[in-house]
Amino acid sequence: MDEARSFLALPRPPERIAPAAPVPSGSPEAARHLFRSGRPLPGTPAEAYLRARGIAGSLDWPALRYHPSVYYRQAEDAPLELWPALLAAVTSLDGTITGILHTWLDLWHSEKAPLADPRRALGHLLGNGVRFGKASDILAAGEGLETVLALKSVLPLLPMIAGLSANHLAALELPPALCRLYVARDNDAAGLRAANRLRERAAEIDVRELTSVHGDFNLDLCRLGPDAMLAHLADQLRPVRPGAFPPHIVAALIAVDRCARFTRYRAGMGSGLRAVPTVCPGRKEPRVRPSRAAICRRRRAAKGPP
């Protein structure tokens, strides 16, 4: 046949390419395929959703993407639906995507979609997490995605990872060179168990807990505002013991501590208020109370000159 085509100057037929093997549903391959099909967050409904949760920090992270139409099915016999979604890549220590977290979004409002289960994860999650920044010596680990992004808003230089649940937080694989670990746990019994489990596993690492005023740090960011939230964290970012860490780690920790303490002073003394709360949709706006210094100044002013 090839000689006849050559004699008659006929074109060769296109080569048949074997179809690619179907990607198993729920596998790391499926997670990588879906994440690659998304686009960066800035300017998308996913960014609007996170801004509505009070998160004001940078969202241009490689671990976050937006997809305008991701399949959702409530049960196996239920019809397929298409909803926009925030995608978060779950990665291992070497950066390989092993899973993905979907957060389906409402079509008209900056909130989660009105579904029975608007958040699901697929792939290999145990030991892995959603990473923000490259960690080597210092790392902060938390549970939920919004919790860690809220903390990242006030501590942008600190590398962080979201385990996506208390059980997965307790099972995180930690970098071998890690010297200090901040556990940003939720303010409940499950978060306390996760922090204790991490401390047991990381016996050679300096493990410190960061606890929120309310249920989690996203609630703190919405109800207290970034200044008061960082002022609360300043008491938990303890000074470094001399000789405990190499000089570059000590310098980084001191810088974080000084920034937090200065913000605490500014929030409590400079403005005379404890907090400048961020208004979040669906959150009840808190009452802003005067600081002790502001109350003393008002009392002296009321008494008048001696």
N, C-alpha and C positions, 0 to 999 in steps of 0.2 A: 504494500500500500504506500509506503514512503517513496519508493521509486516512481510509482504512477503519479503521485502528487507532485514530485519534483519534475517529471516530464511535462505535465500539464500546467506547471507553475501555479498550483493551487496552494493556498495557505494551509499551514498545519493546524489541526484542531487544537483548541485550548486544552492545556493539561488539566486533568481532573485532580482536584485537591480533596483529600479525604476530610470530611467534616470533623471539627474538633470534638473531642470527647466532652459530653456534658459535665458541667461543674457540679459536684455534689452539693445539694442544698445544706446550708449551715456549716460548710467547711471553711477553713482559712482561705482556700482558693476563691470561694464565693465572696468572702469578705473583701479580699484584695480587688477582685473584679468590680464590685460595687463601689468601693472607695475611689478607685481610679476614674470611674465614670462621673464623679461629683466635681464640683468646682469650688474655689476658695470662698471663704465666708463673707468678706467685705462686700457690702451692698446687696446682700441677700436677705430673705425672710428669716434665715437662721441667725444672722447677726441681730436683726430686730428683736427676735425672741430673747437672746441673751442680754441685750441692752435693757429690755423690759424687766429682766431679773436683777437689774442694778449693777451688772458687770460692766465696768467702764474701761478696763484695761484692753490691751491689744488682743485682737482675735485672729490675726493673720498667722495662725500656727499651722505647721504642716500636718498636725494630727487632726485638724478639723476641716470638714467640707460640707457642702450643701448639695442636695439633689432635689430637683423639682417634682419628681414622681417616683416614689418607692412603693413597691407592693406591700399591702397589709392584708392579712387574713386573720379574723378573730378565732376561727376554728377550722379544722380540716375540711368540714363540709360547708363552710361559709364561702360566699363569693369573694373574689379578689377585689380589693379597692386600691386606688392610687392616691397617695398623699405626699406632700413635700416633707423632707426630713433633714434634720441635722445629723451628720455622720461624724463619728469619732473613732479613729483608728486605734485599736489595741495592739501594742507592739511588745516584742521581747527585748531583752537587754541589748541585742545586736541591732535593733531597729526593724526587724522583720515584722510585717503585719500578720498577726495571728488571729485577729477577730475584729469585730466592728460593733459599735453601739448605735442603734437607730433611735432617734427621738422624732416621732412624727409630729408635724406642726399643723396648726389650724390654718385654713385657707384665707381667713379674713382678719384674724386677730393675732397679736404677737404672744401666743401661748401654745401649749401642747394641744394636739388634735383631740377632739371629743370622742375618744375611742376607749374601749374597755381597758386596753393595755397599750398606752401610747409610747412605751419605751421597751425595747428588746435588744438583746445582745446575741451575737452568733459567733462561732469559731472557738478557738482555744483561748480561754480567759484566765485559767488558773496560773498564777505566778506572773502574769503580764498586766499591763495597764495602759491608760492613755497618758502620754508623756508630754510635758511642756518644758522645754529646755533640756540640755544634756547634763546629766548628773555624774559626778565622779566622787567628790569628797563630801558634799552636803546635799541633802535631799529632803523635801517635804512630801509626805504621802497622805492622801485623804481618800474619802469614800466616793461621793458622787461627783459627776462632772461639773455641775454648777458650783458645788462647794469648793472644789479646787480652783476653778476660774475666779471665784470671788476672792479667795486668798491670794491668787496671783495678781489681782487688781491692786492690792495694797503692798505686796512684796514681789515686785516684778523681776528682781534679779535672782530670786531663789528658785532653783530647778524643782519641779513638782511632778507628781504622778497621781492619777485617779485610779483606784482599784475597782470602782463601780459598785462595790457592796462591802459590807463589813467583813464577810467571810473571805472575799478576794483580797481585801486589804491585808488581812492577817497572813495570807499566803504569798505575798509579793516576793519576787526574786530581787534581791538587793545587789547593787554594784559591788564588786569585790573590794574596791578601794575606799568604800564609804567610811567616813569617820563620825559624822553626826547625822541622825535621822530625826526629823520633826514629824510626829504623827498627829495630823490634823483630824482628829476623830470627831464623829457626831456626838452630841451630848445625850447619849442614851446608853443602855446596858450593852447593846451589841457593839457600839463603838469602843466602850471600855474593854470588852473582851478582846477585840481586835488589837488594841494597843498593847494589852498585856501579852498577847501571843507574839506580836512582833518583838517585844522586848525580850521574851524568852528565846526566840530564834536568833536575835542579833545581840548575843551576850557581849561581844567584843566591840560593839558600836555604842557611842553615846546617844541614847534614845531619849528624846524630850517630847512631852505631849503638849499640843496646842488645843485648848478647849474653847468653845464658843460660849457667849452669854446666853443665846437662845438655842434652838435645836441644832443648827448647823451654821457654817460661816456665811452661806448665802442669805440666811435670815438676818444675821448680824449686819451684813452689808446693807440690806434694805432698811432695817429698823434703826441702826445706829449711824450709818454713813461711814465713808472710808476713814476719816480722821479718828473718830471715836473707836472704830474697830481696830485700827492700828495701835491706838493708845492702849487698848485692852491687851493686845498681843505683846506690847513692850514689856509687860511684867513677866511674860513667859519666855521671852528671848533672853535667857539668863547670861550673865557675863561668862567669859571663857576662862578656865583655870590656866595659869601660866604653865607652859610646857605641855599642855594636853594635846595640841595640834601643831602642824607645821605653820610657819609664819603667814603664808598666803591664805590659809583657812582662817586663822585668827583675825587677819585684817578684814576678810569678808564678813565674818560674824560680828565684829565690832561695828562695821559700817551699817549693817542691818539694825543692830541694837541702838546705835546713835540716832538713826533716822526715825525709828519707832518712838524713842523717848522724846525727841524734839516734837514729833507730831502730837504726842500725848500732852506736852506742855502747851502747845498751841491750841489744842482742842479744849483743855481745861482752864487755861489762864487768859490766852490772848483774846478769845471771843466771848468769854464768860459763859459759855454753854458747853454742855457735855457732848452734844452731837449735833451735826447738821445732816439730818436723815435724808436718804435717797427715797423718793416716792416710787414704789414698785406697784404695777397693776396687781390687784388682788390682795395686796398687803395693807393692813390697817396702819395708817401713819401714826408713829409714836408721839407722845408728848415730850417736848424738849425741856429738860429741867435745868435750872441754873446751877453752876458749879458752886462749891463751897466758897471759893474766893469771891465770886460775884455776889453771893449773899452777904458776905462780910462788908464788901464795898457799899452795898445798898443800905445796910444797917448804919454804917458810919455816916453816910450821906443823910439819912433820915434824922439822926441825932443833931446834925449841924455842928458848927465849930464849937470847941470848948470855951 
